[in-house]
Amino acid sequence: MSDDSKQIIAQKSAKIAPGAVVCVESEIRGDVTIGARTVVHPKARIIAEAGPIVIGEGNLIEEQVLIVNSYPENIMPDTEGAEPKTMVVGTNNVFEVGCVSQALKIGDNNVIESKADLGRNVILTSGCIVGACCHINTCEVVPENTVVYGSNCLRRVQNEKPQPQTLQLDFLMKILPNYHHLKKTVKGSVTPVRS
């Protein structure tokens, strides 16, 4: 199979809900579902290798973000018993420029700042902020409203959740179609249901 036909098949498996803005210059591979009011910038990459990725409503995925559901380092795709695991991203999350997320479960109202890195075994609950250049690669559940910051990835708990970026989303949903081609949405699709 040629690279062109692989790319066409990969693009067809992406399900984009009506109301989402997904730029053609973004790379989406595998079984990916994108919820309504989600904005995916050019050069963002969403790759589903080890299982499907379900992205909820109102997420902002900026340039050079990598969201990948990949196999753990010690398991290859052809290994027996390697079951596909679904990656679930909740609603109103912000993935800032150049961050990497392999976390299989991300709640709602989180901000992953520029160049931050979330490992596969991290569960990010809701209302968390992972600061710029912070790396979390441990096997843990990050408690609600946690802020990870600084070169030593220090932690504290904030009193309130980060505000949803509704104004920025509205602005981008108006502006991006003027300057970029968009991927087609799936007509009659339903917004992904959170488990």
C-alpha positions in Angstrom: 0.0 0.0 0.0 1.4 3.4 -1.0 1.9 6.2 1.5 -0.8 8.2 -0.2 -3.4 5.5 0.2 -2.4 5.0 3.9 -2.9 8.7 4.5 -6.3 8.7 2.9 -7.4 5.7 5.0 -6.0 7.4 8.2 -7.9 10.6 7.4 -11.2 8.8 6.8 -11.0 7.2 10.3 -11.0 10.6 12.0 -14.5 11.5 13.2 -14.8 15.3 13.5 -18.0 16.6 15.1 -19.9 19.5 13.6 -18.7 22.8 15.1 -15.1 21.6 15.5 -12.4 23.5 13.7 -9.6 21.2 12.5 -7.0 22.6 10.1 -6.0 20.5 7.1 -2.3 21.1 8.0 -2.8 19.1 11.3 -1.9 15.4 11.3 -4.5 13.0 12.5 -3.8 9.3 12.2 -5.8 6.3 13.4 -9.2 6.1 15.1 -9.6 9.7 16.4 -12.9 11.3 17.5 -12.9 15.1 18.0 -15.8 16.7 19.8 -17.7 19.9 18.9 -16.2 23.3 19.5 -12.7 21.8 19.6 -10.0 23.8 17.7 -7.0 21.9 16.3 -4.3 24.3 14.9 -2.0 23.6 11.9 1.0 21.4 12.7 -0.7 19.7 15.7 -0.4 15.9 15.6 -3.0 13.5 17.0 -1.8 9.9 16.5 -3.8 6.8 17.6 -1.5 3.8 17.3 -2.3 1.6 20.4 -6.0 2.4 20.5 -8.6 5.0 19.7 -8.4 8.7 21.0 -11.6 10.4 22.0 -11.3 14.2 22.5 -14.3 15.9 24.1 -15.9 19.3 23.5 -14.3 22.8 23.7 -10.6 21.7 23.7 -7.9 24.0 22.3 -5.0 22.1 20.6 -2.3 24.5 19.5 0.6 24.3 17.1 3.2 21.5 17.4 1.2 19.7 20.1 1.6 15.9 20.0 -1.2 13.8 21.5 -0.3 10.2 21.0 -1.8 6.9 22.1 1.2 4.7 21.6 2.3 1.3 22.8 4.5 1.3 26.0 8.2 0.9 25.2 8.3 -2.7 26.2 5.3 -3.9 24.1 5.2 -4.1 20.4 2.0 -3.9 18.3 2.3 -7.5 17.3 2.7 -8.8 20.8 -0.1 -11.1 21.9 -2.4 -9.8 24.6 -1.7 -6.1 23.7 -5.2 -4.9 23.9 -6.1 -1.5 22.5 -6.6 1.1 25.2 -8.7 4.1 24.6 -7.3 7.6 25.3 -10.0 9.9 26.7 -9.5 13.7 26.8 -12.4 15.5 28.6 -13.8 19.0 27.9 -12.4 22.5 27.9 -8.7 21.5 28.0 -5.9 23.7 26.6 -2.8 22.0 25.0 -0.3 24.9 24.5 2.4 25.0 21.8 4.8 22.1 21.7 3.4 20.1 24.6 3.3 16.3 24.5 0.6 14.1 26.0 0.5 10.4 26.2 -1.8 10.3 29.2 -4.6 7.9 28.7 -7.1 9.8 30.8 -7.4 13.6 31.0 -10.3 15.2 32.8 -11.9 18.6 32.3 -10.6 22.2 32.5 -6.9 21.4 32.4 -4.0 23.5 31.0 -0.9 21.7 29.7 1.5 24.6 29.0 4.2 25.0 26.4 6.7 22.1 26.1 5.2 20.2 29.0 5.2 16.4 28.8 2.7 14.0 30.2 3.7 10.3 30.3 1.4 7.4 29.4 0.8 6.3 33.1 -0.3 9.7 34.3 -4.0 10.3 35.0 -4.7 14.1 35.0 -8.0 14.7 36.8 -9.7 18.1 36.4 -8.7 21.7 36.9 -4.9 21.0 36.8 -2.2 23.2 35.3 1.0 21.5 34.1 3.6 24.4 33.8 5.9 25.1 30.9 8.6 22.5 30.4 7.4 20.4 33.3 7.6 16.6 32.7 5.4 14.1 34.6 6.3 10.6 33.7 5.4 8.7 36.9 2.6 6.3 37.4 0.1 8.5 39.3 -3.2 10.2 39.5 -2.7 14.0 39.7 -5.3 15.4 42.2 -7.9 18.0 41.2 -6.8 21.6 40.9 -3.1 20.8 41.2 -0.5 23.2 39.7 2.8 21.6 38.6 5.4 24.4 38.1 9.1 25.2 38.0 12.2 23.3 37.0 11.8 20.8 39.8 8.1 20.2 39.0 6.9 21.5 42.4 3.2 21.1 43.2 0.6 23.1 45.0 -3.2 23.1 45.0 -5.1 26.1 43.7 -8.5 27.1 45.1 -10.3 27.3 41.8 -10.3 25.6 38.4 -8.7 27.4 35.5 -11.3 29.3 33.5 -12.4 27.8 30.2 -11.0 29.5 27.2 -14.4 30.2 25.6 -13.5 33.7 24.3 -10.3 32.4 22.7 -12.1 29.5 21.2 -14.8 31.7 19.7 -12.2 34.0 18.3 -10.2 31.1 16.7 -13.4 29.5 15.3 -14.0 32.7 13.4 -10.5 33.5 12.3 -8.9 30.2 11.4 -11.3 29.4 8.6 -10.3 32.7 6.9 -6.6 31.7 6.7 -6.6 27.8 6.7 -8.4 25.0 4.9 -10.5 22.9 7.4 -11.0 19.1 7.5 -14.6 18.0 6.8 -16.8 17.2 9.8 -18.9 14.0 10.0 -22.5 14.9 9.4 -25.1 13.5 11.8 -22.4 12.4 14.3 -22.9 12.6 18.0 -20.6 14.3 20.4 -18.4 11.6 22.1 -19.8 10.4 25.4 -17.6 10.5 28.4 -17.3 7.2 30.3 
